[in-house]
Amino acid sequence: MIRFEHVTKRYADGTTAVDDLSFEVAEGELITLVGPSGCGKTTTMKMVNRLIEPTSGRILLDGADIAQGDPVELRRRIGYVIQQVGLFPHRTVLENTATVPHLLGWQRKKARARAAELLELVGLDPAVYGDRYPDQLSGGQRQRVGVARALAADPPVLLMDEPFGAVDPVVRERLQSEFLRLQSQVRKTVLFVTHDIEEAVRLGDRIAVYGHGRIEQLDAPAAVLGAPATPYVADFVGADRGLKRLSVTEIEAGDLEQPPVLHLDDPLPEALRRLESEEARWAVVLDDRDNLHGWVAAEALGSAGGRGTVRDHARRMDAWLPLGASLKQAFSTMLQHDAGWIAVLDGERGDRFLGVLTPARLHEALRRSIGADAVGAERADVELRTVSGV
Ligand SMILES: Nc1ncnc2c1ncn2[C@@H]1O[C@H](COP(=O)(O)OP(=O)(O)OP(=O)(O)O)[C@@H](O)[C@H]1O
């Protein structure tokens, strides 16, 4: 969709802002450009809508060299969101949002209807906020209007330059979640500039980590965190990259442990025999539709004198997650419920019980996924070497 071919930008004073850059953004992909101040992220972005012209090399949009066409025509296909938003102070929120459709000559009614639809999409009720002026909004709301305005003419490409940089961390996280939800609906091709590695990891399908004027690594967030390509990248993503990686590594079926499974109506003697034969101290308990009910301790069954069913001794278990949730969510759920394990369910198939994740399994999953990225293999195929006998 967007292709950089050996693009260099040298400013008049001799500063090389971008140095022989080649990479490609696929249609519907969100690439975050992350790196320290002055490394060329904004220059990269502004060359796409021709606010800055490259010194050499070329940029293709849908296969066509953008330098050959009309910049105004080009910008109609590209939404642009910046940190200072740049809303017109004397125009209402609705008018601000309808700016581009107006410029494109849409009829007033159609432009306003589209603007209202977009405001709704970014979580601002047009009936409440449409007639307000920008200074009557919070910082986070202004950013939302900025995003709505950029999307108003439905451009295939979005350029976002630190769009959430000026709001406090709580609002920022909310805007990120909303933007992820929005992007899953509109699937734009996005270049997103940020200083913040956490933001880059959270939002990007891939992350481009910039050194001075160059991309040091362009890869999926988990790969950048797990297997940094250079010492520079390792340093930039931080010593706690293992921890950060938890949030972008999903629970897979192969990570799970399989404890014995009992059903609520199983008679006690049979249940006890099962646990004894498997030398287990507890079992997961399912209901008659095979949904998770909770768990039962062998000790509780043993002291019951052999009468009744598992139901009489089973305890509820609320610590569970669907397959595909992140390891960070798993860890956080364990802490929240003070649980030594959590159940993992198949959300796609009526919450069927799949297995349990323990802290040891979680650690293994993380190590295996880092190992997999380092050698370019599937996580399930990675064997761990463990210090044994300790
Ligand atoms: N008009 C200009 N003339 C000369 N040098 C410039 C100009 N614009 C940017 N630069 C320099 O080019 C380099 C890259 O700037 P750029 O704005 O692309 O960095 P950035 O990574 O976006 O930084 P930040 O995160 O601080 O916005 C910097 O050294 C900057 O000082």
The ligand as an SDF file (V2000), in Angstrom:
LIG
                    3D

 31 33  0  0  0  0  0  0  0  0999 V2000
   13.3640   22.0320    8.5980 N   0  0  0  0  0  0  0  0  0  0  0  0
   14.4320   21.4360    9.1360 C   0  0  0  0  0  0  0  0  0  0  0  0
   15.6780   21.8870    8.8990 N   0  0  0  0  0  0  0  0  0  0  0  0
   16.7550   21.2880    9.4040 C   0  0  0  0  0  0  0  0  0  0  0  0
   16.7170   20.1710   10.1770 N   0  0  0  0  0  0  0  0  0  0  0  0
   15.5080   19.6770   10.4530 C   0  0  0  0  0  0  0  0  0  0  0  0
   14.3060   20.2640    9.9620 C   0  0  0  0  0  0  0  0  0  0  0  0
   13.2460   19.5340   10.4000 N   0  0  0  0  0  0  0  0  0  0  0  0
   13.7700   18.5450   11.1400 C   0  0  0  0  0  0  0  0  0  0  0  0
   15.1130   18.6170   11.1780 N   0  0  0  0  0  0  0  0  0  0  0  0
   16.0590   17.7170   11.8530 C   0  0  0  0  0  0  0  0  0  0  0  0
   15.8750   16.4090   11.3010 O   0  0  0  0  0  0  0  0  0  0  0  0
   16.0110   15.4250   12.3120 C   0  0  0  0  0  0  0  0  0  0  0  0
   14.7620   14.5490   12.3520 C   0  0  0  0  0  0  0  0  0  0  0  0
   13.6400   15.3320   12.7420 O   0  0  0  0  0  0  0  0  0  0  0  0
   12.1860   14.7110   12.9400 P   0  0  0  0  0  0  0  0  0  0  0  0
   11.2740   15.8410   13.2570 O   0  0  0  0  0  0  0  0  0  0  0  0
   11.8630   13.8660   11.7810 O   0  0  0  0  0  0  0  0  0  0  0  0
   12.4330   13.8020   14.2200 O   0  0  0  0  0  0  0  0  0  0  0  0
   11.4080   13.0280   15.1430 P   0  0  0  0  0  0  0  0  0  0  0  0
   11.9500   11.6660   15.2790 O   0  0  0  0  0  0  0  0  0  0  0  0
   10.0390   13.1600   14.6150 O   0  0  0  0  0  0  0  0  0  0  0  0
   11.5650   13.8170   16.5030 O   0  0  0  0  0  0  0  0  0  0  0  0
   10.4700   14.1720   17.6270 P   0  0  0  0  0  0  0  0  0  0  0  0
   10.0970   12.8690   18.2430 O   0  0  0  0  0  0  0  0  0  0  0  0
   11.2460   15.0590   18.5490 O   0  0  0  0  0  0  0  0  0  0  0  0
    9.3460   14.8520   16.9380 O   0  0  0  0  0  0  0  0  0  0  0  0
   16.2660   16.1880   13.6000 C   0  0  0  0  0  0  0  0  0  0  0  0
   17.6440   16.2120   13.8440 O   0  0  0  0  0  0  0  0  0  0  0  0
   15.7570   17.5720   13.3140 C   0  0  0  0  0  0  0  0  0  0  0  0
   16.4420   18.5480   14.0600 O   0  0  0  0  0  0  0  0  0  0  0  0
  1  2  1  0
  2  3  1  0
  2  7  2  0
  3  4  2  0
  4  5  1  0
  5  6  2  0
  6  7  1  0
  6 10  1  0
  7  8  1  0
  8  9  2  0
  9 10  1  0
 10 11  1  0
 11 12  1  0
 11 30  1  0
 12 13  1  0
 13 14  1  0
 13 28  1  0
 14 15  1  0
 15 16  1  0
 16 17  2  0
 16 18  1  0
 16 19  1  0
 19 20  1  0
 20 21  2  0
 20 22  1  0
 20 23  1  0
 23 24  1  0
 24 25  2  0
 24 26  1  0
 24 27  1  0
 28 29  1  0
 28 30  1  0
 30 31  1  0
M  END
$$$$
